[in-house]
Amino acid sequence: MGDRKYFGTDGIRGTANTSPMTAEVALRVGLAAGRLFMSADDRRHLVVIGKDTRLSGYMLEPALVAGFASVGMDVRTFGPIPTPGVAMMTRSMRADLGVMISASHNDYADNGIKLFGPDGYKLSDKTELKIEAMMDEPLDEGLAPSSRLGRVKRIDEAPWRYVEAAKAAFPKHLSLQGLRIAVDCANGAAYKVAPTTLFELGAEVCAVGVSPNGTNINDECGSTYPETLAAAVKQYRADIGIALDGDADRLIVCDEKGQIVDGDQIMALIGKDWARHGKLAGGGVVATVMSNLGLERSLQAEGLTLERTSVGDRYVMERMRSGGFNLGGEQSGHLILHDFATTGDGLMAALQVLAVMVESGRPMSELARQFEPVPQILENVRYTSGKPLNNAGVQAAIAAGDAQLKGQGRLLVRPSGTEKLIRVMAEGDDEGLVRSVIGDVVEAVKAVR
């Protein structure tokens, strides 16, 4: 992964207008991915493109469109739509490829390009590496003749087709009538579709983060800044709060008292409910190495398993598909409901939480604490160059930490897939020991120059 030139753990991402997030790179993605997904037959090929509300989307979208059209692919653009909406429409419209322009939960200055195959799933590492290899070829490689250029159209109803799909994921015998829901759309891709979906299912909706201006996406709002949601819940005396991120593929919930509920608790809530109703496939849940040990113990107590993968919802999805699971996700709120979606979907996950709430008749504060999390600490250490994890001193500190926590906790040290950061996470029943182990590893990483 570290040797890749363009792709990280979730597509291509970076600061807009600096490499690799430039118009030229976007053009090269269109040229390369277009050629790779054009089959030899004579039919018209189609790519669909959605985006969030970042200012730089206006720069990247036309560059991608130019690349795809110049190799002969027809293009349909959707405007602002959640990432799972693009995945859904790729399959629904029988497109050869889907593209989402978004940097998810990052600041507006960043942007990214995520690619979906014709089946609506994120591309494999192998396919991304093929695209990378083709991106550095000459710009005039494989261009279509003038008569075979792609045609481009805007599809305005795409977000509303996603609304209908989201509503269909909510149990038909239930209604949100009588519920007051605060929803924070992060001034991002779901700023229209999330409030509309909740309203049409019967809720009284109090929406914040629904006034995007190109630079306020995720700015003190959304799932990465849940304080705004908690304040809205209290202000509107809402029964529950729902916060999405910039591209609406992750969810954080807030109960009626303003307490934040993370992805692990939400997975436990949905997983146990589905198991009780005979709807949980695979006998358990898939999560990443970051999920709390308390989640694992809680599921085991109900006879369910927790399978762990590398960080990234793509790896969660791959394990779900290979093992026949229909529920998985990340502590950060990426939740994948395979019965309804091919990628993380914050709105559809929220609807499952609401279904449990409505059916049980219990307040969110009672449902929120599915398990007691063990103390878990995460520290990020920034570095400037090299590979600190190859350093002998760092490796010795990690080995010592593993030995100390053996049997009563876990230590996880990994490089970020998108920034020059080493992420150091430890958890265990003894908080003092966890802090000590974290401190030793962080110091060892900082000592590398």
C-alpha positions in Angstrom: 0.0 0.0 0.0 2.8 2.4 1.0 4.4 2.2 -2.5 1.4 3.4 -4.4 1.7 6.7 -6.2 -1.9 7.8 -6.3 -4.3 5.5 -4.5 -4.5 5.3 -0.7 -6.8 3.3 1.6 -9.9 4.9 0.1 -9.3 6.1 -3.4 -7.1 9.1 -4.3 -7.1 11.9 -1.8 -5.2 15.1 -1.1 -5.3 18.9 -0.9 -7.2 20.3 -3.8 -5.1 21.8 -6.6 -1.9 20.2 -5.3 -0.6 16.8 -6.4 -2.3 14.3 -6.5 -5.6 16.2 -6.3 -5.2 18.3 -9.4 -7.3 18.6 -12.6 -4.5 16.8 -14.5 -4.6 13.8 -12.2 -8.4 13.7 -12.5 -8.1 13.8 -16.3 -5.6 10.9 -16.1 -8.0 8.9 -13.9 -10.8 9.4 -16.5 -8.5 8.4 -19.3 -7.1 5.3 -17.5 -10.2 4.0 -15.8 -12.3 4.7 -18.9 -9.9 2.6 -21.0 -9.7 -0.2 -18.5 -13.5 -0.5 -18.2 -14.2 -0.2 -21.9 -14.8 -3.8 -23.2 -14.0 -4.8 -26.8 -17.6 -4.9 -27.9 -19.2 -2.2 -29.9 -21.8 -1.0 -27.4 -21.8 2.4 -25.7 -20.1 2.4 -22.3 -21.3 4.5 -19.4 -19.7 6.1 -16.3 -21.7 7.9 -13.6 -20.3 10.6 -11.4 -21.5 12.1 -8.1 -19.9 14.6 -5.7 -20.2 16.3 -2.4 -20.4 20.0 -1.9 -16.7 21.0 -1.9 -15.7 24.0 -4.0 -13.0 21.9 -5.7 -15.7 19.6 -7.1 -16.3 22.2 -9.8 -12.7 21.7 -10.9 -12.4 17.9 -10.6 -15.7 16.9 -12.2 -15.1 18.5 -15.6 -11.6 17.1 -15.7 -12.9 13.6 -15.0 -15.7 14.1 -17.6 -13.2 15.2 -20.2 -11.1 12.1 -19.6 -13.9 9.6 -19.8 -15.6 11.3 -22.8 -12.3 11.4 -24.7 -11.8 7.7 -24.6 -15.4 7.2 -25.8 -17.4 6.7 -22.5 -20.8 8.3 -22.1 -21.0 10.2 -18.8 -23.9 10.9 -16.5 -23.4 13.4 -13.7 -25.6 13.6 -10.6 -24.4 16.6 -8.6 -24.4 16.3 -4.8 -25.3 12.8 -3.7 -24.1 10.5 -0.9 -21.3 8.0 -1.8 -23.7 5.0 -1.3 -26.1 6.8 -3.8 -23.4 6.6 -6.5 -22.7 2.9 -5.7 -26.5 2.2 -6.0 -26.9 4.2 -9.2 -23.9 2.5 -10.8 -25.7 -0.8 -10.5 -29.2 0.6 -11.1 -28.2 2.3 -14.4 -26.0 -0.7 -15.5 -23.0 1.6 -15.7 -19.5 0.2 -16.3 -18.0 2.4 -13.6 -19.1 4.8 -10.8 -17.1 7.8 -9.5 -17.5 9.8 -6.3 -15.7 13.1 -5.8 -15.3 13.5 -2.1 -12.8 13.6 0.8 -15.4 12.2 3.1 -15.0 13.7 6.6 -11.9 15.8 5.7 -11.8 19.6 5.7 -13.1 21.4 2.5 -9.5 22.1 1.3 -9.1 18.3 0.6 -10.9 16.3 -2.0 -10.8 12.8 -3.3 -11.8 10.4 -6.1 -13.4 7.0 -5.2 -14.2 4.4 -7.9 -16.9 1.7 -8.0 -17.1 -1.2 -10.4 -20.2 -2.1 -12.3 -21.4 -4.3 -9.3 -21.4 -1.1 -7.1 -18.5 -2.3 -5.0 -15.3 -0.3 -4.4 -12.5 -1.5 -6.7 -9.9 -4.0 -5.5 -6.3 -3.1 -4.8 -5.4 -5.1 -7.9 -7.7 -3.0 -10.2 -6.5 0.3 -8.6 -2.9 -0.7 -9.3 -3.8 -1.4 -13.0 -5.4 2.1 -13.2 -2.2 3.6 -11.6 0.0 2.0 -14.2 -2.1 3.4 -17.0 -2.3 6.9 -15.5 1.3 7.7 -16.3 1.0 6.8 -20.0 1.0 9.6 -22.6 -2.2 11.7 -22.5 -3.0 10.8 -26.1 -2.9 7.0 -25.5 -6.1 5.2 -26.5 -8.2 8.3 -27.4 -11.4 7.6 -29.3 -11.9 8.8 -32.9 -14.0 12.0 -33.2 -17.1 10.1 -34.1 -16.9 7.9 -31.0 -16.5 10.6 -28.3 -18.7 10.1 -25.2 -21.8 12.1 -24.6 -22.5 13.9 -21.3 -25.8 14.4 -19.5 -26.8 15.6 -16.0 -29.3 13.3 -14.2 -31.2 15.5 -11.8 -33.4 12.8 -10.3 -30.5 10.6 -9.1 -30.6 11.9 -5.5 -34.4 11.3 -5.3 -34.0 7.7 -6.6 -31.6 7.2 -3.6 -34.2 8.7 -1.2 -36.7 6.0 -2.4 -34.1 3.3 -1.9 -33.4 4.5 1.6 -37.1 4.6 2.5 -37.5 1.0 1.2 -34.8 -0.1 3.7 -37.0 1.0 6.6 -39.5 -1.8 7.7 -42.8 -1.3 6.0 -44.9 -1.9 9.1 -43.2 0.9 11.0 -43.4 4.7 10.9 -41.4 7.6 12.3 -44.6 9.4 13.2 -44.3 11.1 16.5 -40.5 11.2 16.6 -38.6 14.4 16.6 -35.2 13.8 14.9 -32.3 16.2 14.8 -30.1 15.5 11.8 -26.7 17.1 11.0 -25.8 16.7 7.3 -22.3 18.3 7.7 -23.1 20.8 4.9 -22.3 17.9 2.7 -23.7 15.5 0.1 -26.8 14.5 2.1 -28.0 18.0 2.9 -31.2 17.4 0.9 -31.7 13.7 0.8 -31.4 12.9 4.5 -34.0 15.4 5.8 -36.3 14.5 3.0 -36.1 10.7 3.7 -36.8 11.2 7.4 -39.7 13.6 6.7 -41.3 11.3 4.2 -41.1 8.4 6.7 -43.2 10.5 9.1 -40.7 12.2 11.4 -40.6 15.8 12.6 -37.1 16.8 11.3 -34.8 19.5 12.8 -32.0 19.8 10.3 -28.6 21.5 10.8 -25.6 21.5 8.5 -27.8 21.9 5.4 -26.5 25.2 4.0 -23.4 24.2 2.0 -21.4 27.1 0.5 -18.4 25.1 -0.9 -16.1 25.7 2.1 -18.2 24.8 5.2 -18.4 21.1 4.7 -17.5 19.3 8.0 -16.7 22.7 9.5 -17.6 22.2 13.2 -20.5 19.9 12.1 -21.2 16.4 11.0 -20.1 13.0 12.4 -16.5 14.2 13.2 -17.8 17.2 15.3 -20.7 15.6 17.2 -20.9 18.6 19.6 -23.0 20.4 17.1 -25.5 17.5 16.9 -25.6 17.2 20.7 -26.4 20.9 21.0 -29.2 20.6 18.3 -30.7 17.6 20.2 -31.0 19.7 23.4 -32.1 22.9 21.6 -35.0 21.1 19.7 -35.6 18.6 22.5 -35.2 15.8 19.9 -35.8 12.1 20.6 -32.6 11.2 18.8 -29.8 12.9 16.8 -28.2 11.7 13.6 -24.9 13.0 12.3 -23.5 12.2 8.8 -20.1 13.1 7.3 -19.4 15.0 4.2 -20.3 12.2 1.8 -22.8 10.5 4.1 -21.2 7.1 4.3 -20.8 7.2 8.0 -23.1 7.8 11.0 -22.8 9.0 14.6 -25.9 8.9 16.8 -26.7 11.1 19.8 -29.4 10.1 22.4 -32.1 12.4 23.7 -29.8 13.4 26.6 -27.0 14.6 24.3 -24.8 11.5 24.8 -22.7 10.4 21.7 -23.1 6.9 20.5 -20.2 5.6 18.3 -20.1 3.0 15.5 -19.3 0.1 17.8 -22.4 0.6 19.9 -24.5 1.0 16.8 -23.2 -2.2 15.3 -23.9 -4.0 18.6 -27.5 -2.6 18.6 -28.3 -3.5 15.0 -26.4 -6.8 15.2 -28.2 -8.1 18.3 -31.6 -6.9 17.0 -31.1 -8.6 13.6 -29.9 -11.8 15.4 -33.1 -11.8 17.5 -35.2 -11.4 14.4 -33.3 -14.1 12.5 -32.0 -11.5 10.0 -28.3 -11.6 10.9 -26.3 -13.5 8.3 -22.9 -15.2 8.9 -23.4 -15.6 12.6 -21.8 -12.4 13.6 -20.5 -9.0 12.6 -17.4 -7.8 10.7 -15.4 -4.9 12.1 -11.9 -3.5 11.9 -8.9 -3.9 14.2 -9.9 -0.5 15.7 -13.2 -1.7 17.2 -13.4 -1.9 21.0 -12.8 -5.2 22.8 -16.0 -4.6 24.6 -17.9 -5.0 21.3 -16.3 -8.4 20.8 -17.1 -9.6 24.3 -20.7 -8.3 24.0 -21.3 -10.2 20.8 -19.7 -13.3 22.1 -22.0 -13.3 25.1 -24.9 -13.5 22.7 -23.3 -16.4 20.8 -22.2 -14.1 17.9 -18.7 -13.6 16.5 -16.7 -10.5 15.7 -14.4 -10.9 12.7 -11.7 -8.2 12.3 -10.1 -6.7 9.2 -7.6 -4.0 8.3 -8.9 -0.4 8.6 -11.1 0.7 5.7 -14.7 -0.1 4.9 -13.5 -1.7 1.6 -11.7 -4.5 3.6 -14.8 -4.9 5.8 -16.9 -5.3 2.7 -14.5 -7.8 1.2 -14.7 -10.0 4.3 -18.5 -9.7 4.5 -18.8 -10.9 0.9 -16.4 -13.8 1.3 -17.9 -14.9 4.7 -21.6 -14.3 3.9 -22.1 -11.6 6.5 -24.7 -8.8 6.1 -23.6 -6.4 8.9 -20.2 -4.8 9.3 -18.5 -1.5 9.9 -16.0 0.7 11.7 -16.0 2.4 15.1 -15.9 5.7 13.2 -19.4 5.1 12.0 -18.9 3.5 8.6 -21.7 0.9 8.7 -22.3 -1.5 5.9 -25.8 -3.1 5.6 -25.2 -5.6 2.8 -28.9 -6.4 2.5 -29.4 -2.8 1.3 -26.1 -1.3 0.2 -22.6 -2.2 -1.3 -20.7 0.3 0.7 -21.0 2.3 4.0 -24.3 4.1 4.3 -24.9 6.5 7.2 -28.6 7.2 6.4 -29.6 3.5 5.9 -27.8 2.6 9.1 -29.6 5.4 11.0 -32.9 4.0 9.7 -32.1 0.6 11.2 -31.4 2.3 14.6 -34.7 4.1 14.3 -36.5 0.9 13.5 -35.2 -0.7 16.8 -36.2 2.4 18.7 -39.7 2.5 17.2 -40.3 -1.2 17.6 -39.0 -1.4 21.2 -40.7 1.8 22.3 -37.5 2.5 24.4 -35.7 5.8 24.4 -32.3 6.0 22.6 -30.5 6.5 25.9 -31.6 3.0 27.0 -30.6 1.4 23.7 -27.3 3.3 23.3 -25.2 1.4 25.9 -25.1 -2.0 24.4 -21.8 -2.8 26.1 -19.2 -1.2 28.5 -16.3 -0.2 26.4 -12.8 -1.1 27.8 -10.4 1.8 28.1 -9.1 2.5 24.6 -6.6 5.3 23.7 -5.5 6.4 20.3 -2.6 8.8 19.6 -1.4 10.0 16.3 2.3 10.8 15.8 3.2 13.0 12.8 6.5 12.2 11.0 8.3 13.9 8.1 10.1 11.2 6.2 11.0 7.5 6.0 9.2 4.6 7.5 9.3 4.9 11.3 7.8 1.4 11.8 10.9 -0.2 10.3 13.0 1.3 13.1 14.5 -1.2 15.5 13.7 0.9 18.6 10.0 1.3 17.5 9.7 -2.4 16.8 11.2 -3.2 20.3 8.7 -0.8 22.0 5.8 -2.5 20.1 7.0 -6.0 21.1 7.3 -4.9 24.8 3.8 -3.4 24.7 2.4 -6.5 23.2 4.0 -8.6 25.9 2.6 -6.3 28.7 -1.0 -6.4 27.4 -1.0 -10.1 26.5 -4.3 -11.7 27.6 -5.9 -8.5 28.8 -5.8 -6.1 25.9 -4.4 -5.2 22.5 -1.8 -2.9 20.9 -2.2 -1.7 17.3 0.4 0.5 15.6 -0.1 1.4 11.9 0.6 4.1 9.4 -2.3 6.3 8.2 -3.3 5.5 4.6 -3.9 9.2 3.8 -1.4 11.3 5.9 2.1 11.1 7.3 0.9 9.8 10.7 1.6 6.8 12.8 -1.6 5.7 14.6 -0.9 4.1 18.0 -3.9 2.5 19.6 -4.1 0.4 22.8 -6.9 -1.0 24.8 -7.3 -3.1 27.9 -9.1 -3.5 31.2 -6.3 -1.7 33.1 -6.3 2.0 31.9 -3.0 2.8 33.6 -1.2 0.0 31.8 -2.8 1.1 28.5 -1.5 4.7 29.0 1.9 3.4 29.9 2.2 1.2 26.8 0.9 4.0 24.5 3.4 6.4 26.0 6.4 4.1 25.4 5.5 3.5 21.8 4.8 7.1 21.0 8.1 8.2 22.5 9.9 5.5 20.4 8.2 6.8 17.2 9.1 10.5 18.1 12.7 9.5 18.6 13.1 8.5 15.0 14.6 11.3 13.0 
